């Protein structure tokens, strides 16, 4: 696990107007989750999160392969005038090419991978997202929470799959969270109106309590992003679902439209 952690990117702290943070908690020695943050050019930043079905060595190796196969930019054709010398590949196109490359390399693999990929235009807050069977991005702020990211199929399912682009424009100070489905197990399910007081609930079923925690995180506009993520981690630790977690838990968050906090980046959660 130490080797895998050493290969993970460190959230950048030197992009004006952008705060970033990560919560990363594998359920065993090797994680099937992978995230990445890449500055594509002075105006664009890419965010990627992938989740391979299962855990252990096979899942970890597959997510590392997926990270290498994702095309983010490509050279412009010879003779092209104006603009920079590279083309930023739209997320939907990038995911389609990633899916085709994955199937070509793993033609007989039955292991599916979900992923979400977004490109943020820093001057305007325009965020383009494409998803492959992954939970939608959660966008939070003082006005509440919205989910974004129309999904195509999981990677490796169909060789001609299409992945639609979803475009949203962030308001200054809004926070975007890309996360793995391990959050569905990390928070206790809320009691039902008919539940007997003190009765033990079935915690083996996934739930959406994490959405409430995301909403609270988004409403904490007075706290910088690393501090808000620290509070989210503490809240997760108070849940019995975080004990002996059955799945990897990863969250990649960023906040647009404010001066990056001077505090140190959030440490990777153990």
PyMOL commands that set and color helices and strands:
alter all, ss='L'
color gray80, all
select helices_A, chain A and resi 2-7+56-69+91-105+183-186+209-219+225-237+240-242
alter helices_A, ss='H'
color red, helices_A
select strands_A, chain A and resi 18-25+33-41+44-52+73-75+86-88+113-121+126-132+137-141+144-148+151-152+166-169+175-179+249-256
alter strands_A, ss='S'
color yellow, strands_A
deselect
rebuild
show_as cartoon
